[in-house]
Amino acid sequence: MCCVRLLAPPATALVGLFLGLLLGLSGALVPAPAHAADYSAPLSQAVADLPEAAEVRTGYDRDLFRHWVDADGDGCDTRDEVLLAEADDAPTVGSGCSISGGRWYSYYDGVSQYDASDLDIDHMVPLAEAWDSGARSWSSARREAYANDLGDYRTLVGVTAGENRSKGDQDVADWLPDQQVCRYLREWVAVKHRWGLSVDSTEKSAMTSIAAGCSDLTITVTIAS
């Protein structure tokens, strides 16, 4: 029986195959495109870029933001996950994700806490402020995603409980931490960009004024889908 003849591919196909392999092996030939959803700008520009709109509190209810869920089913809810991620000294994790020991640094007041019960997990942009700034038009699923956002360390932060309760639902025009004000502003701006939230005129004016006294560091954000 005669042998099967294997046809050689056309020269153009060989060239295409060679180039494909070469491009795949050498990132220098074709730089990877920037993620289309990323935002990056110096702090002053990032403040200026935030859309300005009047705030609307009508219809707000904290229960509209389902929070502290166990999204991955590992027994640890969002609060637990933040505590574990932010611990400077790792705690012991027991049954049902009970947390004991450990150490956390609350940058709002510059105090280290050694008991998880002394910490609150602050929504950098409070739930009520998010509602006022655009979340009132979101689906319940998106509000839940916001309230449990583990995709950006700036959205949720472990702080001394008293600091969080002093802040309440106030924006940067009405409340600032005692420590690291510029860091706080950068993280506030980052969260507003990440979630497409607006600012009112008073808030933006305060942010602009504070930013003028801070290093104009670049803020980079992946926009929440």
Order of alpha helices (4+ residues) and beta strands (2+ residues): alpha-beta-alpha-alpha-beta-beta-beta-beta-beta-alpha-alpha-beta-alpha-alpha-alpha-beta
